[in-house]
Amino acid sequence: MPEAIEPDDLFAMTGLSRGAPKDGFPDHEMFPQVAYEIVHDELLLDGVSRMNLATFCTTWADDYARRLMAESLDKNIVDKDEYPQTAELEQRCVRMVADLWHAPDPAAHVGTSTTGSSEAAMLGGLAAKFRWRARGGAGTPNFVCGPVQVCWEKFARYFDVEMRRIPLRGDRLTMHPEDIAAYCDENTIMVVPTFGQTYTGLFEDVAGISAALDDIEAKTGLDIPIHVDAASGGFLAPFCAPDLVWDFRLPRVKSINASGHKTGLAPLGAGWAIWRERADLPRELVFDVDYLGGSMATFNLNFSRPGGQAITQYYDFIRLGRRGYSRVQNEIYRVAQHLADGLGASGLFEMIHDGDPRRGITAVSWRLRETQDFNLYDLSDRLRSRGWLIAAYPLPADRDDETIMRAVIRHGFTRDMVDLLLADMDRCLTLLRKHPLGLTRAEAGGFTHSATAAVPADQIASAHG
Ligand SMILES: *Cc1c(COP(=O)(O)O)cnc(C)c1O
């Protein structure tokens, strides 16, 4: 037999015996099945996404969604002229989301798909900054918020806007509407309530914040708009707490972002940004691309971007409709409440958010009722040994002496899985009571609920000042 013929067992092929190229660009080619096996096997070391209760993002998709994603692998959403139906489906989604969020005039609103809430938040923030400038704003623009996701720190730093984060006070973990006035001035471009906090899962009181801003306007004449970060609440409250007023029903709400790839149920890489009216999106942010012999407005930070996410989001919307989303999301809330009940029954934990659809998202957050020999980082670490990824982390800066834990329950997580988790938690707690670890946040493993800035904002400010 000639020497050069490869053995027909994959694991005896030379590519695998050479190992995975790691440093520098590889010199040689390998058979695709060998390269595939190397990559596939390496990924076995990743966590199991459906057991990852630290993420807010979609970890379950049905076969039709997977099929549409595979079929649209080659669709660039920016090529509106070449793929006009992809553009059309995106526009239908924008109209559907605007309708869901009660945009008052279907002919007037504008919106776009994005890669996620971060891009959508940047666009909402930029629009507010440009509107402020058009009103004659000069000096350093600022925005006012409570404990926000890291995308708002990014917005502040990348686009030179001062972030005025109202410190927490009392036992409340969301922004107090009555605190806002002290932080607003003529350079405040917007107030950003979070509708579904990343820390706790709780909704901030958008209607209360709007009323506080009405008061400020009556007293000072300052007319300050609201951008709602509804990353995960935007596809929950419309179905499960429809009477909660947080969206365009409040005239002060000029723009809203949400992540299609969180509670919107779309695959990773889908977000939405919607403005109440065309005038709320300054012309400077809009670029035109060719579309069916004419042109179409685009306003994104990216140029090329996959089209499958918007396509599959459209599939989700028409497949489920309002009734289907209500059924799916209410069931997720029930599963979250089942977890909260189980945790509460242990007597060890105090619930911060127990999965009540009127108070927050499909998540549960809790703290230790009293000090124990072990801490929540220990618990997070022990649970990880069974494959459960559940984040423990400190509260925001002004309350960072306190550690909490949060589990985000998502489509595809069942009551039965909650029971398995609670049984594992019981085992972990029994062990930790005997052998507490006393881990620090850094020691408890490299994953947390969100990114944090490498250089805290106050240090940047002092470096500048
Ligand atoms: C997840 C999240 C973001 C960031 O959204 P991505 O879709 O991950 O970019 C922003 N704000 C809140 C409140 C979030 O939960």
The ligand as a Gaussian input file, in Angstrom:
#p B3LYP/6-31G(d) Opt

LIG

0 1
 C      -28.304000      42.553000      28.308000
 C      -28.553000      43.964000      28.606000
 C      -27.941000      44.958000      27.843000
 C      -26.979000      44.630000      26.737000
 O      -27.666000      43.958000      25.730000
 P      -26.960000      43.053000      24.619000
 O      -28.124000      42.588000      23.837000
 O      -26.237000      41.975000      25.362000
 O      -26.034000      43.943000      23.860000
 C      -28.253000      46.275000      28.115000
 N      -29.099000      46.597000      29.107000
 C      -29.700000      45.666000      29.876000
 C      -30.648000      46.101000      30.948000
 C      -29.437000      44.310000      29.653000
 O      -30.041000      43.384000      30.403000

